[in-house]
């Protein structure tokens, strides 16, 4: 059995790490280079960097910052934000990224997923999905950093993306984001059990028990969190020790 992964996330705005609730009310959370180095040292399994305003501001990801972070970590590094071409990915990989995350551009042009998977391999292509459960009970895809609702259902889009070559899904529940009330177990379980690629759960991690729930009940392959790590509410070594105590396969610190 593959070990479950703990992944801190650096949401970047104006070169700083930020964190909000339900994708709004952002507050400063620290220097991304320092945080990345700390998390690698503490035993994080991977690191995710999301330039959360790159798409809205119609610019490319902060490559120089990606390069600086990459020089301070020794764990797999996924980078997303403003990626819309093979050339964008080449530049990020040259600056230290191991995997890239695509979201809005891939939804608008699904062929991009196929092109990236063909050029770099599916293992390099992570599809990020920001999703919100509406009053009808369905989970819908949102674009542009959660600003734009679509009529696409989360599972349908995830399935299509995997068929096109996405090698992993980063699933963020906008309903749960920043609430620290627990992950979205139902939609995470649906993707994790019905798709043939790893699923990273994101949004809502606030207590160590929530990680047990998302691994055991939702069968997620990895759990991503931000504020609980940034603001020193839970330390990665403590979380991993707790999960090991619950007999969850985890890479030791």
C-alpha positions in Angstrom: 0.0 0.0 0.0 1.2 3.5 -0.9 1.8 5.8 2.1 -0.7 8.6 2.6 0.8 12.0 2.0 0.7 15.2 4.0 1.0 18.3 1.8 1.3 21.9 3.0 0.1 24.5 0.5 1.5 27.9 -0.2 -1.2 30.2 -1.6 0.8 33.1 -3.1 -0.4 36.7 -3.6 2.0 39.5 -4.3 4.9 37.3 -3.4 3.6 36.4 0.1 1.9 33.4 1.5 -1.8 34.2 2.2 -4.8 32.3 3.6 -8.5 33.1 3.7 -11.8 31.4 4.4 -14.0 30.2 1.5 -11.5 31.8 -0.9 -12.0 35.3 0.5 -10.8 37.5 3.4 -7.1 36.8 2.7 -4.5 37.5 5.5 -0.8 37.3 5.4 0.7 34.0 6.5 4.5 34.5 6.0 7.4 34.3 3.7 6.9 31.4 1.2 10.7 30.5 1.0 11.0 30.3 4.8 7.7 28.3 5.1 8.7 25.9 2.3 12.1 25.2 3.9 10.4 24.7 7.3 7.9 22.2 6.0 10.5 20.2 4.1 12.6 20.0 7.3 9.5 19.0 9.4 8.8 16.0 7.1 6.2 17.2 4.7 5.8 14.7 1.9 5.3 17.3 -0.9 4.8 21.0 -1.2 2.2 22.8 -3.3 2.6 26.4 -4.6 -0.4 28.1 -6.0 -0.1 31.6 -7.4 -3.8 32.4 -6.7 -4.1 35.6 -8.7 -2.0 34.8 -11.7 -5.0 33.8 -13.9 -7.2 36.7 -12.9 -4.3 39.1 -13.4 -3.6 37.5 -16.7 0.1 36.9 -16.0 2.5 34.0 -15.6 3.4 32.3 -12.3 6.2 33.9 -10.3 9.1 31.9 -11.7 11.8 33.6 -9.7 10.0 32.8 -6.4 9.4 29.2 -7.5 13.2 28.9 -8.2 14.1 30.4 -4.7 11.7 28.0 -2.9 13.0 25.0 -5.0 16.5 25.7 -3.8 15.4 25.4 -0.1 13.5 22.1 -0.3 14.2 18.5 -1.0 10.7 17.1 -1.5 8.4 17.0 -4.6 7.2 20.4 -5.6 3.9 21.1 -7.4 3.4 24.6 -8.9 0.2 26.1 -10.3 -1.3 29.5 -11.3 -1.4 31.1 -14.7 -0.3 28.0 -16.6 -1.7 27.8 -20.1 0.9 26.3 -22.4 3.7 23.7 -22.8 6.2 26.6 -22.7 4.8 27.7 -19.3 5.4 24.3 -17.9 8.9 24.0 -19.4 9.8 27.2 -17.7 8.5 26.1 -14.3 10.2 22.7 -14.5 13.5 24.5 -15.4 13.0 26.6 -12.3 12.6 23.6 -9.9 9.0 22.4 -10.1 8.5 18.7 -10.2 4.8 18.7 -11.1 2.5 21.4 -12.4 -1.1 22.2 -11.5 -3.6 23.4 -14.1 -7.1 24.7 -13.4 -8.9 27.4 -15.4 -6.9 27.2 -18.6 -7.4 23.4 -18.7 -11.1 23.8 -18.3 -11.4 26.3 -21.1 -9.1 24.2 -23.3 -9.1 20.5 -22.2 -6.7 19.7 -25.1 -4.1 21.4 -22.9 -4.2 18.4 -20.5 -3.5 16.0 -23.4 -0.7 18.2 -24.7 1.0 18.5 -21.3 0.7 14.8 -20.6 2.1 13.9 -23.9 5.0 16.3 -23.5 5.9 15.7 -19.9 4.1 12.6 -18.8 0.8 12.2 -16.8 2.7 12.0 -13.6 3.7 15.7 -14.1 0.1 16.9 -14.6 -2.1 17.7 -11.6 -5.6 18.9 -12.3 -6.8 21.3 -9.6 -10.5 21.6 -9.2 -12.2 24.2 -7.1 -15.7 23.0 -6.4 -18.7 24.2 -4.4 -21.8 22.2 -3.4 -24.9 24.2 -4.4 -28.4 24.1 -3.0 -29.3 21.3 -5.4 -26.7 19.1 -3.7 -24.5 18.9 -6.8 -20.8 19.9 -6.7 -20.0 22.4 -9.5 -16.7 23.5 -10.9 -15.5 27.1 -10.3 -12.8 28.9 -12.2 -10.6 32.0 -11.8 -9.7 31.3 -8.2 -13.2 30.5 -7.2 -14.7 33.6 -8.8 -16.6 32.1 -11.7 -19.2 29.3 -11.5 -19.6 26.9 -14.3 -22.4 24.4 -15.2 -19.9 21.5 -15.1 -20.2 18.9 -12.4 -17.1 18.2 -10.5 -17.0 14.4 -11.0 -17.7 14.7 -14.8 -14.9 17.2 -15.3 -12.5 15.1 -13.2 -13.3 12.0 -15.2 -12.8 13.8 -18.5 -9.5 15.2 -17.4 -8.2 11.9 -16.3 -9.1 10.4 -19.7 -7.2 13.2 -21.3 -4.1 12.4 -19.3 -4.2 14.1 -15.9 -2.2 12.0 -13.5 -3.6 13.4 -10.2 -6.5 15.4 -8.9 -6.2 18.2 -6.4 -9.8 18.7 -5.1 -10.6 21.8 -3.1 -14.0 22.2 -1.5 -14.8 25.9 -1.5 -17.5 25.2 1.1 -14.9 23.8 3.5 -11.9 26.0 2.6 -10.5 27.7 5.7 -13.3 26.6 8.0 -11.2 24.0 9.8 -14.4 21.9 10.2 -13.2 18.9 8.3 -12.7 17.8 4.7 -15.5 17.3 2.1 -15.7 13.5 2.6 -18.5 12.6 0.1 -17.2 14.2 -3.0 -13.6 13.3 -2.1 -14.6 9.6 -1.7 -16.5 9.7 -5.0 -13.4 10.8 -6.9 -10.9 8.7 -4.9 -12.9 5.4 -5.4 -14.1 5.9 -9.0 -11.1 7.4 -10.7 -7.8 5.5 -11.4 -5.5 8.4 -10.2 -4.5 9.7 -6.8 -6.8 12.3 -5.2 -5.5 15.1 -2.9 -8.2 16.4 -0.6 -8.0 20.1 0.2 -10.2 22.4 2.2 -11.3 22.1 5.8 -8.5 20.4 7.7 -8.5 21.8 11.2 -7.8 18.9 13.6 -5.8 15.8 13.4 -9.0 13.7 13.4 -10.0 15.3 10.1 -7.0 13.7 8.5 -7.9 10.3 9.8 -11.4 10.8 8.4 -10.3 11.8 4.9 -7.8 8.9 4.7 -10.1 6.2 6.1 -13.6 7.3 5.1 -12.9 9.2 1.9 -9.9 7.1 0.8 -7.9 10.2 -0.2 -4.3 9.5 -1.2 -3.1 12.8 0.2 -4.4 15.6 2.4 -3.5 19.2 1.8 -3.7 22.0 4.4 -2.5 25.5 4.8 -3.5 27.7 7.8 -3.1 25.0 10.5 0.5 24.7 9.4 1.2 28.4 8.6 -0.1 29.5 12.0 1.5 26.7 14.0 -1.8 25.2 15.1 -0.6 21.7 14.1 3.0 20.6 13.5 3.6 18.1 10.8 5.7 15.8 13.0 2.9 15.7 15.6 0.3 15.0 12.8 2.3 12.2 11.4 2.9 10.6 14.8 -0.8 10.8 15.4 -1.7 9.1 12.1 0.9 6.4 12.7 -0.8 5.8 16.0 -4.1 5.3 14.1 -2.4 2.6 11.9 -2.4 4.8 8.8 0.5 4.2 6.5 2.5 7.4 6.5 6.1 8.1 5.7 7.9 8.7 9.0 9.5 12.1 9.7 
